[in-house]
Amino acid sequence: MAKLMKPQKVIQQNGDVFTIRTISSLRNYAIEFTVGKEFDEETKGVDNQKLKSLVTWDNGRLVCVQIGEKKNRGWVHWLEGDDLHLELTCEDQICKQVFKKVQETS
């Protein structure tokens, strides 16, 4: 079923403040954070966890470390050309996704 989904990512940046929205036919999820500042995150509709999260820059990649019930949890976003890469990690599992840039129309 996951292979049939075509989620979209919408990323807005204002200085060090980011909003990332994931939009799909199954569910929508939004996160807002300031790079370098720890924040409380609730993953409602995803896996319903309460986390302490911290997003930092590492070699042009946004890296999020999430502290909660599960170990080794977080994600990394980076750009390669017009592709947005996302690597999600939770315990010993890794999920890799690639999003294609959609050209905006006026």
TILUMMI-879780 format. One record per atom (N, C-alpha, C): residue number from 1; residue in one letter; atom name; x, y, z. Coordinates in pm, whole numbers. Example, Ala and Ser with C-alpha at 12.3 -4.5 7.8 and 13.67 -1.06 7.14 Angstrom:
residues 2
R|1|A|N|1319|-569|780;
R|1|A|CA|1230|-450|780;
R|1|A|C|1320|-330|780;
R|2|S|N|1285|-225|708;
R|2|S|CA|1367|-106|714;
R|2|S|C|1290|3|787;
***
This chain:
residues 106
R|1|M|N|82|-119|0;
R|1|M|CA|0|0|0;
R|1|M|C|87|126|0;
R|2|A|N|197|124|74;
R|2|A|CA|283|242|83;
R|2|A|C|339|281|-54;
R|3|K|N|364|182|-140;
R|3|K|CA|418|213|-272;
R|3|K|C|317|285|-360;
R|4|L|N|188|270|-329;
R|4|L|CA|84|335|-409;
R|4|L|C|63|481|-370;
R|5|M|N|107|517|-250;
R|5|M|CA|89|655|-204;
R|5|M|C|186|747|-277;
R|6|K|N|141|867|-304;
R|6|K|CA|225|969|-367;
R|6|K|C|225|1093|-277;
R|7|P|N|294|1086|-163;
R|7|P|CA|293|1200|-72;
R|7|P|C|366|1320|-133;
R|8|Q|N|326|1437|-88;
R|8|Q|CA|391|1561|-129;
R|8|Q|C|454|1624|-6;
R|9|K|N|567|1691|-24;
R|9|K|CA|632|1767|82;
R|9|K|C|625|1914|43;
R|10|V|N|585|1996|139;
R|10|V|CA|586|2141|120;
R|10|V|C|676|2196|230;
R|11|I|N|785|2260|191;
R|11|I|CA|881|2313|288;
R|11|I|C|887|2463|274;
R|12|Q|N|866|2531|386;
R|12|Q|CA|877|2677|390;
R|12|Q|C|988|2712|487;
R|13|Q|N|1071|2809|448;
R|13|Q|CA|1181|2852|532;
R|13|Q|C|1177|3002|549;
R|14|N|N|1194|3047|674;
R|14|N|CA|1206|3188|706;
R|14|N|C|1325|3200|801;
R|15|G|N|1444|3221|745;
R|15|G|CA|1565|3220|827;
R|15|G|C|1590|3081|879;
R|16|D|N|1598|3067|1012;
R|16|D|CA|1620|2936|1074;
R|16|D|C|1491|2865|1111;
R|17|V|N|1377|2925|1078;
R|17|V|CA|1247|2865|1110;
R|17|V|C|1194|2792|987;
R|18|F|N|1160|2665|1005;
R|18|F|CA|1109|2582|897;
R|18|F|C|970|2529|931;
R|19|T|N|887|2516|830;
R|19|T|CA|762|2442|838;
R|19|T|C|768|2337|728;
R|20|I|N|750|2211|766;
R|20|I|CA|749|2102|669;
R|20|I|C|614|2033|680;
R|21|R|N|541|2032|568;
R|21|R|CA|412|1963|563;
R|21|R|C|424|1844|470;
R|22|T|N|371|1732|517;
R|22|T|CA|362|1611|434;
R|22|T|C|214|1588|408;
R|23|I|N|179|1582|280;
R|23|I|CA|40|1572|239;
R|23|I|C|23|1444|158;
R|24|S|N|-73|1360|199;
R|24|S|CA|-100|1237|124;
R|24|S|C|-248|1204|134;
R|25|S|N|-290|1104|58;
R|25|S|CA|-430|1062|62;
R|25|S|C|-463|991|194;
R|26|L|N|-361|939|262;
R|26|L|CA|-382|867|388;
R|26|L|C|-390|962|508;
R|27|R|N|-297|1058|515;
R|27|R|CA|-297|1154|627;
R|27|R|C|-205|1271|593;
R|28|N|N|-223|1378|668;
R|28|N|CA|-139|1496|656;
R|28|N|C|-65|1516|788;
R|29|Y|N|57|1569|779;
R|29|Y|CA|137|1593|898;
R|29|Y|C|217|1720|877;
R|30|A|N|224|1804|980;
R|30|A|CA|302|1927|972;
R|30|A|C|392|1939|1094;
R|31|I|N|508|1995|1073;
R|31|I|CA|603|2019|1181;
R|31|I|C|664|2157|1160;
R|32|E|N|679|2231|1269;
R|32|E|CA|745|2361|1264;
R|32|E|C|856|2360|1368;
R|33|F|N|974|2410|1329;
R|33|F|CA|1088|2408|1420;
R|33|F|C|1185|2519|1384;
R|34|T|N|1270|2550|1480;
R|34|T|CA|1381|2642|1460;
R|34|T|C|1509|2559|1467;
R|35|V|N|1593|2572|1366;
R|35|V|CA|1718|2496|1362;
R|35|V|C|1801|2530|1486;
R|36|G|N|1850|2426|1554;
R|36|G|CA|1935|2443|1671;
R|36|G|C|1861|2459|1802;
R|37|K|N|1728|2455|1799;
R|37|K|CA|1648|2473|1921;
R|37|K|C|1563|2348|1945;
R|38|E|N|1582|2284|2061;
R|38|E|CA|1503|2165|2095;
R|38|E|C|1356|2202|2110;
R|39|F|N|1267|2111|2067;
R|39|F|CA|1124|2136|2076;
R|39|F|C|1050|2007|2108;
R|40|D|N|927|2024|2160;
R|40|D|CA|839|1911|2186;
R|40|D|C|763|1879|2058;
R|41|E|N|760|1752|2022;
R|41|E|CA|692|1709|1899;
R|41|E|C|596|1596|1933;
R|42|E|N|474|1606|1880;
R|42|E|CA|376|1498|1891;
R|42|E|C|349|1448|1751;
R|43|T|N|368|1322|1728;
R|43|T|CA|351|1265|1594;
R|43|T|C|209|1211|1578;
R|44|K|N|112|1299|1600;
R|44|K|CA|-29|1261|1588;
R|44|K|C|-58|1212|1447;
R|45|G|N|-125|1100|1438;
R|45|G|CA|-162|1046|1307;
R|45|G|C|-51|966|1241;
R|46|V|N|70|974|1294;
R|46|V|CA|180|896|1239;
R|46|V|C|199|773|1327;
R|47|D|N|261|792|1444;
R|47|D|CA|270|682|1541;
R|47|D|C|236|729|1683;
R|48|N|N|181|851|1691;
R|48|N|CA|128|907|1817;
R|48|N|C|228|904|1932;
R|49|Q|N|349|948|1906;
R|49|Q|CA|454|954|2008;
R|49|Q|C|476|1098|2053;
R|50|K|N|518|1115|2178;
R|50|K|CA|561|1244|2230;
R|50|K|C|713|1240|2236;
R|51|L|N|776|1335|2167;
R|51|L|CA|921|1333|2150;
R|51|L|C|983|1467|2188;
R|52|K|N|1111|1464|2220;
R|52|K|CA|1196|1582|2226;
R|52|K|C|1278|1575|2098;
R|53|S|N|1269|1679|2016;
R|53|S|CA|1336|1677|1886;
R|53|S|C|1431|1795|1873;
R|54|L|N|1538|1774|1799;
R|54|L|CA|1636|1879|1771;
R|54|L|C|1681|1864|1627;
R|55|V|N|1666|1973|1550;
R|55|V|CA|1708|1974|1410;
R|55|V|C|1831|2064|1397;
R|56|T|N|1934|2013|1330;
R|56|T|CA|2056|2090|1307;
R|56|T|C|2097|2075|1160;
R|57|W|N|2188|2160|1116;
R|57|W|CA|2248|2148|984;
R|57|W|C|2374|2063|995;
R|58|D|N|2396|1973|900;
R|58|D|CA|2518|1895|892;
R|58|D|C|2554|1878|745;
R|59|N|N|2655|1951|699;
R|59|N|CA|2700|1944|558;
R|59|N|C|2586|1964|459;
R|60|G|N|2503|2067|482;
R|60|G|CA|2394|2097|390;
R|60|G|C|2271|2010|404;
R|61|R|N|2268|1929|507;
R|61|R|CA|2153|1841|533;
R|61|R|C|2086|1883|663;
R|62|L|N|1952|1878|664;
R|62|L|CA|1877|1899|788;
R|62|L|C|1870|1765|859;
R|63|V|N|1922|1759|981;
R|63|V|CA|1928|1635|1057;
R|63|V|C|1846|1652|1184;
R|64|C|N|1749|1563|1205;
R|64|C|CA|1664|1567|1324;
R|64|C|C|1691|1444|1410;
R|65|V|N|1720|1469|1538;
R|65|V|CA|1732|1362|1636;
R|65|V|C|1608|1369|1724;
R|66|Q|N|1537|1257|1735;
R|66|Q|CA|1413|1251|1813;
R|66|Q|C|1434|1158|1932;
R|67|I|N|1409|1211|2052;
R|67|I|CA|1425|1134|2175;
R|67|I|C|1286|1098|2227;
R|68|G|N|1262|969|2245;
R|68|G|CA|1134|920|2295;
R|68|G|C|1148|776|2339;
R|69|E|N|1038|701|2329;
R|69|E|CA|1038|561|2372;
R|69|E|C|1130|473|2287;
R|70|K|N|1140|504|2159;
R|70|K|CA|1218|421|2068;
R|70|K|C|1358|480|2050;
R|71|K|N|1456|393|2037;
R|71|K|CA|1596|434|2023;
R|71|K|C|1631|463|1878;
R|72|N|N|1740|540|1859;
R|72|N|CA|1794|567|1726;
R|72|N|C|1687|616|1630;
R|73|R|N|1616|721|1671;
R|73|R|CA|1503|771|1593;
R|73|R|C|1536|910|1539;
R|74|G|N|1499|935|1413;
R|74|G|CA|1518|1068|1355;
R|74|G|C|1504|1064|1204;
R|75|W|N|1542|1175|1141;
R|75|W|CA|1534|1185|996;
R|75|W|C|1640|1281|944;
R|76|V|N|1666|1270|814;
R|76|V|CA|1759|1359|745;
R|76|V|C|1694|1399|613;
R|77|H|N|1693|1530|583;
R|77|H|CA|1647|1583|454;
R|77|H|C|1766|1645|382;
R|78|W|N|1778|1622|252;
R|78|W|CA|1879|1692|172;
R|78|W|C|1835|1697|27;
R|79|L|N|1893|1793|-44;
R|79|L|CA|1863|1813|-186;
R|79|L|C|1977|1760|-272;
R|80|E|N|1940|1697|-383;
R|80|E|CA|2033|1659|-489;
R|80|E|C|1966|1698|-618;
R|81|G|N|2011|1808|-678;
R|81|G|CA|1944|1860|-798;
R|81|G|C|1802|1900|-764;
R|82|D|N|1705|1847|-839;
R|82|D|CA|1564|1875|-813;
R|82|D|C|1498|1769|-725;
R|83|D|N|1577|1681|-666;
R|83|D|CA|1523|1576|-580;
R|83|D|C|1544|1610|-433;
R|84|L|N|1439|1591|-353;
R|84|L|CA|1446|1605|-208;
R|84|L|C|1453|1464|-150;
R|85|H|N|1560|1435|-80;
R|85|H|CA|1577|1303|-19;
R|85|H|C|1537|1309|128;
R|86|L|N|1473|1204|175;
R|86|L|CA|1436|1189|315;
R|86|L|C|1475|1049|359;
R|87|E|N|1551|1043|468;
R|87|E|CA|1587|914|527;
R|87|E|C|1536|915|670;
R|88|L|N|1443|825|699;
R|88|L|CA|1384|811|833;
R|88|L|C|1448|691|902;
R|89|T|N|1481|707|1030;
R|89|T|CA|1542|598|1106;
R|89|T|C|1463|578|1235;
R|90|C|N|1437|453|1269;
R|90|C|CA|1375|419|1397;
R|90|C|C|1426|282|1438;
R|91|E|N|1501|281|1548;
R|91|E|CA|1566|160|1597;
R|91|E|C|1654|103|1486;
R|92|D|N|1628|-18|1437;
R|92|D|CA|1714|-76|1334;
R|92|D|C|1652|-68|1194;
R|93|Q|N|1547|13|1179;
R|93|Q|CA|1478|25|1050;
R|93|Q|C|1513|158|984;
R|94|I|N|1529|157|851;
R|94|I|CA|1555|278|774;
R|94|I|C|1459|282|657;
R|95|C|N|1395|396|638;
R|95|C|CA|1305|419|525;
R|95|C|C|1362|533|443;
R|96|K|N|1377|512|313;
R|96|K|CA|1431|614|224;
R|96|K|C|1324|655|124;
R|97|Q|N|1308|787|109;
R|97|Q|CA|1211|841|13;
R|97|Q|C|1278|949|-70;
R|98|V|N|1233|962|-194;
R|98|V|CA|1282|1068|-282;
R|98|V|C|1160|1139|-339;
R|99|F|N|1158|1271|-325;
R|99|F|CA|1049|1354|-374;
R|99|F|C|1099|1434|-493;
R|100|K|N|1019|1441|-598;
R|100|K|CA|1052|1518|-717;
R|100|K|C|995|1659|-704;
R|101|K|N|1073|1757|-747;
R|101|K|CA|1027|1895|-741;
R|101|K|C|915|1916|-842;
R|102|V|N|809|1981|-794;
R|102|V|CA|696|2016|-879;
R|102|V|C|712|2161|-920;
R|103|Q|N|704|2187|-1048;
R|103|Q|CA|717|2324|-1095;
R|103|Q|C|593|2403|-1058;
R|104|E|N|615|2519|-996;
R|104|E|CA|503|2604|-957;
R|104|E|C|445|2672|-1081;
R|105|T|N|312|2685|-1082;
R|105|T|CA|246|2754|-1192;
R|105|T|C|189|2885|-1141;
R|106|S|N|190|2984|-1226;
R|106|S|CA|138|3116|-1186;
R|106|S|C|-5|3133|-1227;
***
